Amino acid sequence: MGGSDSEVEKSAQKEKEKKKMQALAPIAKPLAGKKLCKRTLKLVRRAAEHKCLKRGVKEVVKSIRRGHKGFCVIAGNISPIDVITHVPVLCEESDIPYVYVPSKEDLAGAGATKRPTCCVLVQTKPSKGELEQGEQEKLKSDYDQVVSEVNELTASLF
């Protein structure tokens, strides 16, 4: 009997994944694969812990316009899509790498908010104060790894 429970959970998980993929917007490219998505959300979670995160379209756009550098993570299941269509253009103009993740709920969970989030901007330095050296290097190495993978993904698209 114990084996069937996990199978039921697995099929429920697969259904959830399928629903997420159906809700994706057609412009959600470059879309992070499973592994990159996990890594990206982990980076967002770590950045949120150290207050190196800008949440929501308004904050992200403001930061980009002010010339702050970072890495933009956009949710792919936003409706209406018009809310975020200008963000990738801004990112490209400012040479900021960006990637789409399948779910705004997952993005919010990683960003330590209960409210579903359209996009976040991960920065390597907190807006106020300083990080400890070790933490800073850890965040920077994670950041660099994810950004290089996203750049490879983007290069394969265009």
N, C-alpha and C positions, 0 to 999 in steps of 0.2 A: 504494500500500500504506500510506503514511503516514497518509492520511486515515481509514482504517478503525480504526486503533489508538485514535485520539481518540474515535471513535464508540463503540467497545467500552468505553472508560473512562467515557464519558458515561452509557451505559446501566447500567454497574455503579454509578455514582454515583446514578442515579435509583432503582435497586433499594435501595440503602442508605437513601435518603431515604424510600422507601415503607415499609421495615421500621421505621424510626424512628417514622413516623406511626402504624403499626399498634400499636406498643408503648405508645403514649400512654395515659395514664390518663384516664378520663372527666371527672375534676374539674380537668383542666389548663386552666383558663381564668382570666385572660387569657393566651393563648398568643402568644408573639412570632412575628411573621411572619419571612420570610427576612432582610429588611433589618434589622429591629429586633433579631433574634437575633444577627446578625453584630456589630452595634453593641454589644449588651449583653455579648457574650463578649469584645469588645475592651476594654470598660470593666473587666470582671472581670480580664482579663490585666494591664491597667495598674495596677489596685488591688493585685493580687498582687505586682507588682514593688515597689510602695511599702509593702508590708505593711499595707494598709488593708482586709484581707479576713478575714472569719470563715468557716471552712469546716465543713461538717457540721451535722446537726440539733442536736446537743447544744450546740455553741458558739454557733450562731445563736440558739437559744431563750434561752440564758443571757444573751447580749448584749441581746436585745429586752426580757427581764424586768428587766434592770438599767437600762433606759431609754436605751440607746444608739440613736441614729438612724442610718438608712442606707437601703439599697435592697436588697431581697431577691430573689434569683434562685433559682428552684426548678426542678429537673429534672422533666420530665413523664413519664418512663418508669421510675418507681420501682415495684418490686414487692417485697413487698406495699405497697399504697398507704397503709396505716394508719400507716406510718412518718412520713409528712409531712403527714397531713391536718390536724393541729392548727396547723401553721405559718402558713397564710394567715389563720386566725382571730386568732392573736396579732398578726400584721402589721396587720390591720384595726383591732384594738383600740388599737394604738400609733400609728396613722396612718402606717405605713411602706408605701411603694409596693412591690408585688411583681409579678413576671411569671414565667411558665413558659417554659422552653426545651425543645425536643424531646428532648435527649439528655444523660444524666448523664455520659457519657464526654467529650462536647464541653465540658461545664461543668468537669470535672476538668482537662482539657487547658488550658483558659483560666486556671484557678485554680492552675496550676503544681504539680499533684500527679498521680501516676500512678494513684492509686486513684479510681474513679468516685465522684462527690460528689452527694449528694441536693440540698443547697442551700447557698448562700453569701450572706453579708451584706456588701455593699460599703459601706464608710464613707469619708467624705471626709477624715478625719484618721487617721494611723497610731496604733495603740494606745500605742506608745512613741516618744518623740522627736518631731521636727518635720520637715516636708518643706520643700524650697527653695520660695521664693515662686512661681517660674515653673512648677515641677512641680505645686504645689498648685493653681494657677489652671487649668492644663491638665486635671488630674483633675476639678476642680470643674465646668468647662465641659462636659466629656464626661458627667459624672454628671447635671448639670442637663438636658442635651439628652435623654438616655435616659429620665430620670424624667418629663419632660414628655410624651414620646411614649407612655410606659406609662400615664400618667394619662389621655391622650386615648383610648387603647385600652380602658382600664377604664371610662371614661365611656360609651363606645359600647356596652359590654356591659350595664350596669345602667341 
